[in-house]
Structure formats: C-alpha cells, structure tokens
Amino acid sequence: MWSNKLLIASVTDPGQWYLFDAHDVCVAHKTYSIAGKEFDCFLDTIETFLASEQLKIDDIETIYLVTWPASFTGGRIITLTLGSLVLAYPKLKLVGLTLFEYWAEAGNQFPMAVEANREEVAIQKSATSDIELISKAEAEHIDFHTWFARIWKLSKWGKMVQFETGIPSVSHLLKSKSSARILHPLYIKKPNITFSPTSYDTSRPANQ
C-alpha cells in the first residue's frame, strides 16, 4: 500500500528520521548517525527503520529529504540512492526541502543559522527572506533562535546544537511542495554560492 511517507533529515548528526501514516500523522521518529558513512549505511538505514515498523520501501508513497547543507560526497550518495529507488519503484515520489524549512516544520523559530564552512554561517532571518551567507564574526552579533554547528560554536552559548526536533504531521507546506524523480544536493562552495529561491528548491533540476 503506497500511503506512508518518510522524512529524512540526515544533514545534522544524529540524523532525524520520521514515518507518517496514511493520515499524515507521525507514527515513528528515530535518530541515526550516518554522517561520513552514507555509502555503507544510507540504504540499510532506510530498510532498518521501515522494518522496525513492519514496512518495506514499496509501502512508501513519498520521501521528503532535507538536502542542504551537507557534505559534497554524502549529499551525492543520498540523492543518487533515492534516484535509484525511484527507478525501482516508479510510484515513489521525492520531495526536497531545506534545513530551515525542516526546522520550521518542527516548530523552531527564525532567525535560523547553520555553519556553512570554517569561516561562514548560512542564515535565514524569516520564512519569506532569502538565505544569506555571513562571516562567523558577524554571526556573533545576531541572536539566533535556531542553529547548528559542527566545528564551531557561538562563544556566548555553551551548546553546540540548539534546535527542536519532532514533526507531528505532514503539514500543508510539505504537501504543497512539488515532487521530483530525482533530487539534487545543495552545496555551499565558493565561488558558486546562489541563494535565489530556485537555487534551494531541491525539487528542480540543477542550475534551473
């Protein structure tokens, strides 16, 4: 039965995985640490998570994937794996969303920030504003409600991670996003940094 949905947010560590039933209600939420091990673990983790709920991949109607920001290699492995699953299961739909959209779904508030590289932070000030790239020195002067860092932390906060997880249902936002046969990972890599609305709509072809 193609009525369940899967949401995968593996760009943070540990990654957050959600299963939604035919009524769009979250029925399972687990965490898995696969960062740096995507080639060996991503497909196995999908199967393990679904098996824990007595499901298989062909029971899934839609996979929502948080595609940005992530490592170049990890992002390519994940999106190519899902593209291969679509070939094997033609009724399967893929939907991409940004980390900031995912955080908003879990009830987090703007402004939001995530470490982009050793020197910079990607921020989004509101649900309708563009994503920006600023230096970490600039970020120290902004009070973020929601943020994530891998190798750096704001000196005024002691915690490396400050965001809430837990998505209770598939919202109107998720249902309204366009689906695709393949998703494209999004990178923050100079000099090709583009934050126009289409650049982080991961349901679109690359460079559209």
Backbone hydrogen bonds in HBPLUS format (Angstrom, degrees):
<---DONOR---> <-ACCEPTOR-->    atom                        ^
c    i                          cat <-CA-CA->   ^        H-A-AA   ^      H-
h    n   atom  resd res      DA  || num        DHA   H-A  angle D-A-AA Bond
n    s   type  num  typ     dist DA aas  dist angle  dist       angle   num
A0061-GLU N   A0004-ASN O   2.66 MM  57  5.47 169.2  1.67 155.6 159.0     1
A0005-LYS N   A0020-PHE O   2.99 MM  15  4.97 160.3  2.03 133.2 139.1     2
A0020-PHE N   A0005-LYS O   2.81 MM  15  4.97 168.5  1.82 150.7 152.0     3
A0006-LEU N   A0062-THR O   2.90 MM  56  6.34 158.2  1.95 157.1 164.5     4
A0064-TYR N   A0006-LEU O   2.68 MM  58  6.08 159.8  1.72 159.5 166.0     5
A0007-LEU N   A0018-TYR O   2.94 MM  11  5.00 162.6  1.97 138.1 143.3     6
A0018-TYR N   A0007-LEU O   2.88 MM  11  5.00 161.2  1.91 150.6 155.3     7
A0008-ILE N   A0064-TYR O   2.80 MM  56  6.21 162.1  1.83 164.3 167.9     8
A0066-VAL N   A0008-ILE O   2.96 MM  58  6.29 167.1  1.98 168.0 167.3     9
A0009-ALA N   A0016-GLN O   2.83 MM   7  5.04 161.7  1.86 163.1 165.8    10
A0016-GLN N   A0009-ALA O   2.87 MM   7  5.04 152.7  1.95 135.4 134.2    11
A0015-GLY N   A0032-TYR O   2.69 MM  17  5.19 152.4  1.76 150.2 146.9    12
A0032-TYR N   A0015-GLY O   3.00 MM  17  5.19 150.2  2.09 133.6 143.1    13
A0017-TRP N   A0030-LYS O   2.85 MM  13  5.31 159.8  1.89 170.6 171.2    14
A0030-LYS N   A0017-TRP O   2.93 MM  13  5.31 153.9  2.00 146.5 154.8    15
A0019-LEU N   A0028-ALA O   2.90 MM   9  5.08 153.9  1.97 148.2 147.6    16
A0027-VAL N   A0019-LEU O   2.79 MM   8  5.77 159.8  1.83 155.1 162.1    17
A0021-ASP N   A0025-VAL O   2.93 MM   4  5.55 156.1  1.99 147.2 149.5    18
A0024-ASP N   A0021-ASP O   2.94 MM   3  5.20 157.9  1.99 117.9 119.1    19
A0170-VAL N   A0024-ASP O   2.79 MM 146  5.04 150.1  1.88 141.5 149.8    20
A0026-CYS N   A0168-PRO O   2.84 MM 142  5.16 170.3  1.85 138.7 135.3    21
A0037-LYS N   A0034-ILE O   2.74 MM   3  4.99 157.5  1.79 133.7 136.8    22
A0041-CYS N   A0037-LYS O   2.84 MM   4  5.78 149.5  1.93 157.8 168.1    23
A0042-PHE N   A0038-GLU O   2.96 MM   4  4.88 163.3  1.99 130.5 134.0    24
A0045-THR N   A0041-CYS O   2.76 MM   4  5.78 149.5  1.85 154.6 163.0    25
A0046-ILE N   A0042-PHE O   3.08 MM   4  6.45 154.9  2.15 151.3 157.3    26
A0047-GLU N   A0043-LEU O   3.10 MM   4  6.41 168.9  2.11 154.7 156.6    27
A0048-THR N   A0044-ASP O   2.81 MM   4  5.99 155.6  1.87 148.1 155.6    28
A0049-PHE N   A0045-THR O   2.88 MM   4  5.95 168.4  1.90 151.6 154.7    29
A0050-LEU N   A0046-ILE O   3.01 MM   4  6.20 170.4  2.02 155.7 158.3    30
A0051-ALA N   A0047-GLU O   2.86 MM   4  5.90 156.3  1.91 143.9 151.4    31
A0052-SER N   A0048-THR O   3.04 MM   4  6.24 144.4  2.17 144.6 153.0    32
A0053-GLU N   A0050-LEU O   2.93 MM   3  5.28 148.8  2.03 107.4 117.4    33
A0055-LEU N   A0050-LEU O   2.85 MM   5  4.85 156.4  1.91 131.5 133.8    34
A0054-GLN N   A0051-ALA O   2.97 MM   3  4.70 163.3  2.00 108.6 108.6    35
A0059-ASP N   A0056-LYS O   2.91 MM   3  5.44 160.8  1.95 118.5 122.5    36
A0060-ILE N   A0057-ILE O   3.01 MM   3  5.50 166.3  2.03 120.8 123.6    37
A0093-LYS N   A0061-GLU O   2.99 MM  32  6.27 155.7  2.05 142.8 150.6    38
A0063-ILE N   A0093-LYS O   2.85 MM  30  6.30 157.1  1.91 158.6 164.8    39
A0095-VAL N   A0063-ILE O   2.96 MM  32  6.24 155.5  2.03 155.8 154.5    40
A0065-LEU N   A0095-VAL O   2.83 MM  30  6.24 159.9  1.87 162.3 168.8    41
A0097-LEU N   A0065-LEU O   3.06 MM  32  6.26 150.6  2.14 149.7 149.2    42
A0067-THR N   A0097-LEU O   3.30 MM  30  6.48 145.2  2.43 152.9 162.8    43
A0099-LEU N   A0068-TRP O   3.24 MM  31  5.96 130.7  2.50 147.5 159.8    44
A0075-GLY N   A0071-SER O   2.89 MM   4  5.82 161.6  1.92 147.4 153.0    45
A0076-ARG N   A0072-PHE O   3.11 MM   4  6.27 158.4  2.16 146.9 152.5    46
A0077-ILE N   A0073-THR O   3.00 MM   4  6.20 164.4  2.02 156.2 160.4    47
A0078-ILE N   A0074-GLY O   3.08 MM   4  6.22 166.5  2.10 150.4 153.8    48
A0079-THR N   A0075-GLY O   3.03 MM   4  6.16 172.7  2.04 151.5 153.9    49
A0080-LEU N   A0076-ARG O   2.92 MM   4  5.87 159.7  1.96 148.2 154.5    50
A0081-THR N   A0077-ILE O   2.93 MM   4  5.97 150.0  2.02 142.1 150.7    51
A0082-LEU N   A0078-ILE O   3.05 MM   4  6.31 161.0  2.08 150.7 155.1    52
A0083-GLY N   A0079-THR O   2.94 MM   4  6.12 150.9  2.02 141.3 149.9    53
A0084-SER N   A0080-LEU O   2.97 MM   4  6.19 145.2  2.09 141.5 150.1    54
A0085-LEU N   A0081-THR O   3.03 MM   4  6.38 147.6  2.14 143.5 152.6    55
A0086-VAL N   A0082-LEU O   3.06 MM   4  6.37 148.4  2.16 146.5 154.2    56
A0087-LEU N   A0083-GLY O   3.33 MM   4  6.64 144.1  2.47 136.0 144.5    57
A0087-LEU N   A0084-SER O   3.13 MM   3  5.15 122.8  2.47  94.0 108.2    58
A0088-ALA N   A0084-SER O   3.13 MM   4  6.50 146.4  2.24 142.9 152.1    59
A0088-ALA N   A0085-LEU O   3.08 MM   3  4.99 117.4  2.49  90.9 106.4    60
A0089-TYR N   A0085-LEU O   2.70 MM   4  5.87 144.6  1.82 149.3 160.4    61
A0092-LEU N   A0089-TYR O   2.91 MM   3  5.63 165.8  1.93 129.7 134.5    62
A0094-LEU N   A0180-ALA O   3.32 MM  86  5.24 149.7  2.42 150.8 154.7    63
A0180-ALA N   A0094-LEU O   2.74 MM  86  5.24 141.6  1.89 144.6 156.7    64
A0102-TYR N   A0098-THR O   2.99 MM   4  6.28 159.1  2.03 149.4 155.4    65
A0103-TRP N   A0099-LEU O   2.86 MM   4  6.12 159.4  1.90 148.9 154.4    66
A0104-ALA N   A0100-PHE O   3.02 MM   4  6.19 155.8  2.08 142.6 148.9    67
A0105-GLU N   A0101-GLU O   2.99 MM   4  6.28 149.1  2.08 145.1 153.5    68
A0105-GLU N   A0102-TYR O   3.08 MM   3  5.05 116.7  2.49  94.1 109.5    69
A0106-ALA N   A0102-TYR O   3.16 MM   4  6.52 138.2  2.35 143.7 154.7    70
A0106-ALA N   A0103-TRP O   3.07 MM   3  5.13 129.2  2.34  96.6 110.0    71
A0108-ASN N   A0103-TRP O   3.04 MM   5  5.39 159.9  2.08 150.5 144.4    72
A0107-GLY N   A0104-ALA O   3.04 MM   3  5.15 160.4  2.08 109.1 112.1    73
A0145-HIS N   A0111-PRO O   3.13 MM  34  5.90 146.9  2.24 150.6 159.0    74
A0112-MET N   A0124-GLN O   2.90 MM  12  5.35 163.8  1.93 150.9 154.8    75
A0124-GLN N   A0112-MET O   2.96 MM  12  5.35 153.3  2.03 144.7 149.0    76
A0113-ALA N   A0146-THR O   2.87 MM  33  6.37 145.2  2.00 146.6 158.0    77
A0148-PHE N   A0113-ALA O   3.14 MM  35  6.63 130.6  2.40 131.1 145.0    78
A0114-VAL N   A0122-ALA O   2.90 MM   8  5.39 149.0  2.00 152.0 161.4    79
A0122-ALA N   A0114-VAL O   2.90 MM   8  5.39 162.5  1.93 168.1 162.4    80
A0115-GLU N   A0148-PHE O   2.94 MM  33  6.37 157.9  1.99 163.1 170.0    81
A0116-ALA N   A0120-GLU O   2.99 MM   4  5.52 156.6  2.05 131.4 136.1    82
A0117-ASN N   A0120-GLU O   3.34 MM   3  5.41 160.4  2.38 138.5 135.4    83
A0136-LYS N   A0119-GLU O   2.97 MM  17  5.87 147.6  2.08 150.6 145.0    84
A0121-VAL N   A0134-ILE O   2.75 MM  13  5.44 159.8  1.79 160.2 167.0    85
A0134-ILE N   A0121-VAL O   2.92 MM  13  5.44 168.1  1.94 158.7 160.7    86
A0123-ILE N   A0132-GLU O   2.80 MM   9  5.25 157.9  1.85 144.8 152.4    87
A0132-GLU N   A0123-ILE O   2.78 MM   9  5.25 164.1  1.81 154.9 160.4    88
A0129-SER N   A0126-SER O   3.28 MM   3  5.21 154.7  2.35 100.2 107.5    89
A0139-ALA N   A0135-SER O   3.03 MM   4  6.38 150.9  2.12 144.2 153.0    90
A0140-GLU N   A0136-LYS O   3.21 MM   4  6.41 135.4  2.42 140.2 148.7    91
A0141-HIS N   A0138-GLU O   3.10 MM   3  5.78 160.4  2.14 117.5 123.1    92
A0142-ILE N   A0139-ALA O   3.10 MM   3  5.34 170.0  2.11 115.4 117.6    93
A0147-TRP N   A0162-GLN O   3.06 MM  15  5.47 161.7  2.09 136.4 142.3    94
A0162-GLN N   A0147-TRP O   3.21 MM  15  5.47 168.9  2.22 151.0 151.2    95
A0157-TRP N   A0154-LEU O   3.01 MM   3  5.55 162.9  2.04 118.8 124.3    96
A0175-LYS N   A0171-SER O   3.06 MM   4  6.33 163.8  2.08 150.2 154.9    97
A0176-SER N   A0172-HIS O   2.87 MM   4  5.93 136.0  2.06 144.2 155.6    98
A0176-SER N   A0173-LEU O   3.23 MM   3  5.18 129.6  2.50  93.0 106.2    99
A0177-LYS N   A0174-LEU O   3.37 MM   3  5.52 151.4  2.46 101.2 108.8   100
A0192-ASN N   A0189-LYS O   2.94 MM   3  5.81 120.9  2.30 140.1 141.3   101
A0199-SER N   A0196-SER O   2.90 MM   3  5.29 136.7  2.09 111.4 124.3   102
A0201-ASP N   A0198-THR O   3.27 MM   3  4.97 165.6  2.30  96.8 100.8   103
A0204-ARG N   A0201-ASP O   3.19 MM   3  5.99 168.9  2.20 122.6 125.4   104
A0208-GLN N   A0205-PRO O   3.35 MM   3  5.79 143.0  2.49 137.3 132.2   105
